[in-house]
Amino acid sequence: MTTAGYTPAFLLNAANFAVSALLLARLRPARPVPGAAPGVGWTALVRSGVHLIVGDRLLRALALGQLLAALSAGATSALLVV
């Protein structure tokens, strides 16, 4: 790739973004089910998710691992001087 320069990499990246945009444009929102109860607010959903993670030992360990990985990646990125 070093002999071709950086242009092919940028073109490939642009093509990936274009394909992704086309696929996302095809998505349609779900239709509400007739007679269903009204939607639950996002805060209730977040609370429910936190309760689920805190209540399950495996999910709690996975969430903690992901949190530490994200924090370390952010700290490493902050140290980079470009």
N, C-alpha and C positions, 0 to 999 in steps of 0.2 A: 504494500500500500504506500510505502514511502516513495517509490518511484513514480507513482501516479499522481502524487500530490494530495491535497485535501479536498479538491473539487468532487471526486466521486463519493467521498464520505458525506459531504453536505447534500449531494443529490440523492443519495440513498436515504438519508435522514428526512429530507423533504418528501420523498415518495412515501415513507412510512407515515408521516403526519397526514398526507393526503388520503391514504387508504384508511387510516384511523378516522379521519373526519367524515369520509363517505360512510363508513360503517356506523358511526354514531348518528349521522343524519337519518339513517334508516330506522332508528329506534323510535318507537311510539310509546307514549305514556299508557299505563294500564288503565282500562276503563273501570269505573266503580261498579261493584256488584249491586244490582237492584235490590233494595230492601235491606242492605247492610247497615250496620250502625255507623254513625258519623266517625270520621277519622280521629285518631288519638294524636294529641299534640306531641311535638318533637321532644319536649322536656320529659314527658312521661316515658317516651321510648328510650331516651338516654338514661333515665333513672332505672328503667327495667334492665337495660344492658349492663350498667354498672353493678346492679344487684346480682345479675347472673354471673358476672366475672368474679366478683368478690366471694360469692357463695360456692364456687367450684375451685378446688385446689389446682387442678391442671390448668384451667383457663387463667387463674390468678398468676401461676408461674410463667405461662406463656406471655401474658400481658406485661409482666414485670421484665422479662427478657427482652421483649420488643421495646419497652420504654428505655431500658438501659442501652440497647443498640442505637436507638434514635438519638439519645442524648450524647453518646460517644461520637456518633457520626457528625452531629451538629458541633460538638466541641472541636473535633478534628478539622472541620471545615472552617471554623472561626480562626484556627491557627494558621491556615494557609494564607500566604501573602502572594498575591498574583500581580 
